[in-house]
Amino acid sequence: MQPLELTLVVAATRSMGIGAGGTMPWKGLRNEIKYFARVTTQLPSHCPSGAVNAVIMGRKTWDSIPPKFRPLKDRLNIVVSRSAAAPPPSPPSIQEPVRVSSVEGALEYARAHGGGGRVFVIGGGQIYAAVLQRPEARRVLLTSIDAEYDCDTFFPIRLGTDEGTEPGWTRRSDEEWKAWTGEETENGRREEAGIKYEFQMWERE
């Protein structure tokens, strides 16, 4: 069995702000949302039949997803909540979220039931912080928002900010980003709803 490898997916401002009042302060980035859906759903070509990607999130992130869009389609949704008392189901269903009481429990469940698919961590701030302490945290897919907003939640590490980058992390090339994500369009600065942003991939050295 291959070792578990975690990819964090986040959109953040220049100062790594990711949220305000329990939601993202920017609106209208529909193509960015579609990118998130593609990347977290698409399986690599080497995955065995029956594999599915997992998305791990905290309860507040789950609650912030509009009800009509949850669980996130065609992915194993794992929600970390302190109030999760019952044992998670086995086998899982992608039609219902799996609730676990800890990040460790989420990783164990993803390892046991993902069938070899990728494992993504999608928020919020406390979940990111806990996962980044773990050696399995290998990669960050960052949507870098070229603007500042009044945020009250921030990504735990700096990636390409004016203050620098967290030691031990390196930005990969656009070609490496394309190869890993499977995206077919050229990368670069984009603009949508008056907001400029860029897709980036960072990896732990």
C-alpha positions, 0 to 999 in steps of 0.5 A: 500500500502506498503511503498516504499523501495529503494535498491541501486546497485553499484560496487565499489573499496576498497575506494568506487570508482565507475567510471572514465570518465563516465564509470567503469574502470574495464572490463570483469566482465561478471558474475557480470553483469549477477548477476546485471540483475538477481537481478534487474529483479527477482520479490519476490514471494509475488508480485502481477500479473503484477508487474515489478521492476523499475530501476532508473538512471541518464541520464549519466548512461543511456547514458553509457549503450550500445544502444543494451542493453537499455532499460534494459530488463523486467524492468521499466527504469526511467531516471532522466534528467533535460531536461525532459519536457513532463509529463511521460507516463501513463500507462508506457511501459517497451519497452521505458524509462520513463524520469522525471526531478527529483529524487522525480518524479522518486520515485512517478512514481515508486510508482504509476506504479511499481505494487508492484515490487522492486525499484532499484537505479543504478547510477550515483554518484549524483543520489546515493547521492540524494537518500541516503538523503531519508528515503526510502533508505533501502539497498545497494547491493554492489559488492566490487571490491578488487582492486583500480583504478584511479576513479573520481566518488565515492559512497557517503558513506563508506561501509566496507572500511579501513576508516570504515563504515558509521554510521547507516549501517550494513552488512548482512550475506551471508544467508540474502543476498541469501534470499533477492536476490534469488541467489542460489550459495554460496557467497564468494570471486570470481575472473574474468578477474583477478579481485577479488570481492565479493557480499555484502548486507548492510542495514540501521539500 
